[in-house]
Amino acid sequence: VMDEVFGKVADENLELVGEFFKKIKNYFEHIFVISHNPLIRNWSDNLIVVKKDDNVSSIDNVITKIM
């Protein structure tokens, strides 16, 4: 689980980090990345979209990408 670990990475450097992320996917069955940055969505195989209303978080949508 990676929680907001890419928050301090400038968007122009995210492409390099994305290549690293693609490589580590070969070593783990599941990787959970928690982020508010929409550019990171491109690295994922699936998305769990969480919404927050009145300080309560819930799953808004689950998106499975076809490989």
WONORZI-V403072 format. One record per residue. N is the residue number from 1. RES is the residue in one small letter. SS is DSSP state (H for helix, E for strand, C for the rest). NEAR is the number of other ideal C-beta (glycine too) atoms within 10 Angstrom. D_LAST is the distance of its C-alpha to the last C-alpha in whole Angstrom. Layout:
n,res,ss,near,d_last
N,RES,SS,NEAR,D_LAST
N,RES,SS,NEAR,D_LAST
This chain:
n,res,ss,near,d_last
1,v,C,8,22
2,m,E,13,23
3,d,E,9,25
4,e,C,11,25
5,v,C,12,26
6,f,C,20,25
7,g,C,9,27
8,k,C,7,30
9,v,C,15,27
10,a,C,7,28
11,d,H,9,25
12,e,H,7,26
13,n,H,11,25
14,l,H,17,22
15,e,H,10,20
16,l,H,10,22
17,v,H,16,21
18,g,H,16,18
19,e,H,10,18
20,f,H,10,19
21,f,H,17,17
22,k,H,10,14
23,k,H,9,17
24,i,H,10,18
25,k,C,14,14
26,n,C,6,15
27,y,C,7,18
28,f,C,8,18
29,e,C,5,16
30,h,C,8,16
31,i,C,14,17
32,f,C,10,18
33,v,E,17,19
34,i,E,13,21
35,s,C,16,22
36,h,C,8,24
37,n,C,13,22
38,p,H,7,20
39,l,H,14,19
40,i,H,19,17
41,r,H,13,15
42,n,H,9,13
43,w,H,18,12
44,s,C,16,11
45,d,C,12,8
46,n,E,9,10
47,l,E,14,14
48,i,E,12,17
49,v,E,10,19
50,v,E,11,23
51,k,E,10,26
52,k,E,9,29
53,d,E,8,32
54,d,C,4,36
55,n,C,5,35
56,v,E,7,33
57,s,E,9,29
58,s,E,8,27
59,i,E,9,23
60,d,E,11,23
61,n,E,9,19
62,v,E,9,16
63,i,E,11,12
64,t,E,8,9
65,k,C,9,6
66,i,C,4,4
67,m,C,4,0
